[in-house]
Amino acid sequence: MQAQLEIDLGAIAANVDAISRFVRPSKFAAVLKANAYGHGIVEVARALEDRVERFCVYEVGEAAVLREAGIRKPILVMGPIESGELDVAHASDAAITLWDTGTYARRVASVARRRHKNFAIHVKIETGVTRLGLAPDAAPAAIDAYARTRELTLEGAYSHLAAAEELDSDFTLVQLARFQEALRNAPPLTRHIAASAAALLWPQTRLDMVRVGVALYGLWPSPETQARLGDAIPLRPALRWTTRLVSVRDVSPETSVGYGRTYRTTSNARVGVLPIGYAEGIPRALSNRGAVLIGGKRCPIVGRVCMNMTMVDVTSVTSAAPGTPVTLIGRDGEGILSAEDWANWAGTIDYEIVARLPRDVPRVFVT
């Protein structure tokens, strides 16, 4: 075992409870796409099934995995579905997303008719991300067509917000107005537009249901969100990532480390080697920028992150030796490294850091 992820399901449950109280009376949908943001889709779903209204995933395969694991809660597939996968979606009793009234919508109805059970659908409306969905002015006619199609059960309608993390942006309210106008004459359905940031920062966007992803794992959707609400909502990061040193060597001054010789020691030093690299989830952008914790101390990454190895300066940890534990994300003694720290070093967001953790890294679940 080269590395391990420890997932605190108790922390995730506590985060859901805290956010649920904050957004009441809106219903809570837990977003489990990307392997539950790297935390383990099945185990997280099992921990939350009695706490949430429904689960949201991106791919049909994710819905199928949840059903095979015995999850019975309603599931919404938010991403595009190939025509050949519609039978799998239907067999998984998953609601799917529609933004088409042509050939594809007819195929959806045909699958439901052949399988003798309606397809549950949510309508996607494009309000400002310029991605997927019906134009707001086209939505009323499409919704009417769906409602009149016997094989479809119209459950909900939703959109995505483009700038909910920006507290001084009025575009969130512009999008909300577009969404509400598109649904002004719609039949009763569940309306949802708020993901984590909007659910926390923009009460008027909570509507019937909020879709919470990154925040339920104890990660803040933006520094602005944390600055505004960090004292009001005690989010607990749920993921700890560890490995062990496989080598430690003493090196002299002016010794180059790693490919490209991008780092050279300036004095006598000790260089440790981790048995994981960018193939195992350490961004190459952390080369000569990031750090890990060893014995509670921050040890900088030196040289370029390799595909399967990463070098760190362990000079300050006299006890460092092959087999010594290393913490990449989480607490070690008095030291803490967060996914946000890694995101800052890599020039990205905490979502990407955790979502790209490989599925084959062993996960240990605690409560």
Residue pairs with C-beta under 8 A, 6 or more apart in sequence:
1 362
2 243
2 275
2 276
2 280
3 241
3 242
3 243
3 275
3 276
3 280
3 328
3 361
3 362
4 241
4 242
4 243
4 361
4 362
4 363
4 364
5 38
5 39
5 239
5 240
5 241
5 357
5 361
5 362
5 363
5 364
6 239
6 240
6 241
6 242
6 330
6 363
6 364
6 365
6 366
7 39
7 40
7 43
7 44
7 238
7 239
7 240
7 363
7 364
7 365
7 366
8 236
8 238
8 239
8 240
8 366
8 367
9 43
9 44
9 47
9 238
9 365
9 366
9 367
10 366
10 367
11 218
11 236
11 237
11 238
12 39
12 44
12 47
12 48
12 216
12 217
12 218
12 238
13 47
13 48
13 51
14 234
14 236
15 215
15 216
15 217
15 218
15 235
15 236
15 238
16 28
16 30
16 48
16 51
16 52
16 212
16 216
17 51
18 233
18 234
18 235
19 28
19 199
19 200
19 212
19 215
19 216
19 233
20 28
20 51
20 52
22 200
22 232
22 233
23 199
23 200
23 206
23 210
26 194
26 199
26 206
26 207
26 208
26 209
26 210
27 53
27 54
27 190
27 208
27 209
27 210
28 51
28 52
28 53
28 209
28 210
28 212
29 52
29 53
29 54
29 55
29 56
29 76
29 192
29 209
29 210
29 211
29 212
30 44
30 45
30 48
30 51
30 52
30 54
30 55
30 56
30 212
30 213
30 216
31 37
31 55
31 56
31 57
31 195
31 211
31 212
31 213
31 216
32 41
32 44
32 45
32 55
32 56
32 57
32 62
32 66
33 56
33 57
33 58
33 59
33 62
33 78
33 79
33 213
34 58
34 355
35 41
35 355
35 359
36 43
36 44
36 45
36 217
37 213
37 214
37 217
37 219
37 351
37 354
37 355
38 239
38 354
38 355
38 356
38 357
39 217
39 238
39 239
39 354
39 363
40 363
40 365
41 57
41 62
41 65
41 66
42 65
42 66
42 69
42 71
43 363
43 365
45 55
45 66
45 69
45 71
45 73
46 69
46 71
47 367
48 55
48 216
49 71
49 72
49 73
52 73
53 73
53 74
53 209
54 73
54 74
54 75
54 76
54 209
55 66
55 71
55 73
55 74
55 75
55 76
56 75
56 76
56 78
56 211
56 213
57 63
57 66
57 75
57 76
57 77
57 78
57 79
57 94
58 77
58 78
58 79
59 77
59 79
60 77
60 81
60 85
60 88
60 89
60 92
60 94
61 88
62 77
63 75
63 77
63 89
63 92
63 94
64 88
64 91
64 92
66 75
66 92
67 75
67 92
67 93
67 94
74 95
74 120
75 92
75 93
75 94
75 95
76 94
76 95
76 96
76 97
76 122
76 156
77 89
77 94
77 95
77 96
77 97
78 97
78 124
79 97
80 97
80 132
81 89
81 96
81 97
83 104
83 107
86 96
86 107
86 108
86 111
87 111
87 115
89 96
89 119
90 111
90 112
90 115
90 117
90 119
91 115
94 120
95 119
95 120
95 121
95 122
95 155
95 156
96 108
96 119
96 120
96 121
96 122
97 121
97 122
97 123
97 124
97 132
98 104
98 105
98 108
98 121
98 122
98 123
98 124
98 142
98 146
98 152
99 123
99 124
99 125
99 126
99 132
99 133
99 134
99 142
101 141
101 142
101 145
101 146
105 145
105 146
105 149
108 119
108 121
108 151
108 152
109 119
109 149
109 150
109 151
109 152
110 151
111 119
112 118
112 119
112 151
112 152
113 151
118 150
118 151
118 152
118 153
119 151
119 152
119 153
120 152
120 153
120 155
121 146
121 152
121 153
121 154
121 155
122 155
122 156
122 157
122 158
122 190
123 134
123 139
123 142
123 143
123 146
123 154
123 156
123 157
123 158
123 189
124 132
124 133
124 134
124 157
124 158
124 159
125 133
125 134
125 135
125 136
125 139
125 157
125 158
125 159
125 178
125 179
125 182
125 183
126 132
126 133
126 134
126 135
126 136
126 159
127 133
127 136
127 159
127 160
127 161
127 175
127 176
127 178
127 179
127 182
127 193
128 161
128 162
128 171
128 174
128 175
128 178
129 159
129 160
129 161
129 162
131 160
133 159
134 142
134 182
136 178
136 179
136 181
136 182
137 182
139 157
139 182
139 183
140 182
140 184
140 185
140 186
143 154
143 157
143 183
143 186
143 187
146 152
146 154
147 154
147 187
154 187
154 189
155 189
155 190
156 189
156 190
156 191
156 192
156 208
156 209
157 179
157 182
157 183
157 186
157 189
157 190
157 191
157 192
158 191
158 192
158 193
158 211
159 175
159 178
159 179
159 193
160 193
160 195
161 172
161 175
161 176
161 193
161 194
161 195
161 197
161 198
161 205
162 171
162 172
162 175
163 169
163 171
163 172
164 172
164 194
164 195
164 197
164 198
164 201
164 202
164 205
164 221
165 197
165 201
165 221
165 222
165 224
165 225
166 172
166 224
167 201
167 224
167 228
172 198
172 202
172 205
173 204
175 193
176 193
176 202
176 204
176 205
179 191
179 193
183 189
183 191
190 208
190 209
191 207
191 208
191 209
192 207
192 208
192 209
192 210
192 211
193 205
193 207
194 202
194 205
194 206
194 207
194 210
194 211
195 210
195 211
195 212
195 213
195 221
196 212
196 213
196 214
196 215
196 216
196 221
196 225
197 221
197 222
197 225
198 205
198 206
198 210
199 205
199 206
199 210
199 211
199 212
199 215
200 215
200 221
200 225
200 228
200 229
200 233
201 224
201 225
201 228
201 229
213 351
214 220
214 221
214 350
214 351
215 221
215 235
217 237
217 238
217 239
217 354
218 235
218 236
218 237
218 238
218 239
219 235
219 237
219 339
219 340
219 350
219 351
219 354
220 226
220 230
220 235
220 340
220 350
223 340
237 329
237 330
237 338
237 339
239 329
239 330
239 339
239 354
240 327
240 329
240 330
240 331
241 281
241 327
241 328
241 329
241 330
241 357
242 325
242 326
242 327
242 328
242 330
243 274
243 275
243 276
243 325
243 326
243 328
244 275
244 322
244 323
244 324
244 325
244 326
245 272
245 273
245 274
245 294
245 314
245 320
245 321
245 322
245 323
245 324
245 326
246 273
246 274
246 275
246 322
247 272
247 273
247 322
248 270
248 271
248 272
248 273
248 314
248 320
248 321
248 322
248 324
249 270
249 271
250 268
250 269
250 270
251 257
251 265
251 268
251 269
251 270
251 271
252 265
252 268
253 265
253 266
253 267
253 268
254 264
254 265
254 266
255 264
255 265
255 269
256 263
256 264
256 303
257 263
257 264
257 265
257 271
257 302
257 303
257 311
258 287
258 302
258 303
258 304
258 306
258 311
259 303
259 304
259 306
260 304
262 287
262 288
262 303
262 304
263 288
263 302
263 303
265 271
268 315
269 313
269 315
270 313
270 314
270 315
270 320
271 302
271 311
271 312
271 313
271 314
272 294
272 299
272 311
272 312
272 313
272 314
272 320
272 324
272 326
273 309
273 310
273 311
273 312
274 282
274 292
274 309
274 310
274 311
274 312
274 326
275 308
275 309
276 282
276 308
276 309
276 310
277 305
277 306
277 307
277 308
277 309
277 310
278 284
278 305
278 306
278 307
279 307
279 308
279 358
280 308
280 358
280 361
281 353
281 356
281 357
281 358
281 361
282 290
282 305
282 310
282 328
283 290
283 305
283 342
283 345
283 346
283 348
283 353
284 304
284 305
285 345
285 346
285 347
285 348
286 301
286 305
286 310
286 342
286 345
286 346
287 301
287 303
287 304
287 305
288 300
288 301
288 302
288 303
288 304
289 301
289 345
289 346
290 300
290 301
290 342
290 345
290 346
291 298
291 299
291 300
291 301
291 312
291 337
291 345
292 298
292 299
292 301
292 312
292 326
292 327
292 328
292 337
293 299
293 326
293 327
293 328
293 330
293 332
293 333
293 335
293 336
293 337
294 312
294 314
294 317
294 320
294 324
294 325
294 326
294 327
294 332
295 317
295 319
295 320
295 324
295 332
295 333
296 332
296 333
296 334
296 335
297 316
297 317
297 335
298 335
298 337
299 312
299 313
299 314
299 316
299 317
299 320
300 312
300 313
301 310
301 311
301 312
302 311
302 312
302 313
303 311
312 326
314 320
317 324
325 332
327 335
327 337
328 337
328 342
329 337
329 338
329 339
329 342
329 353
330 336
330 337
338 350
339 350
339 353
339 354
340 350
342 350
342 353
343 349
343 350
343 352
343 353
346 352
346 353
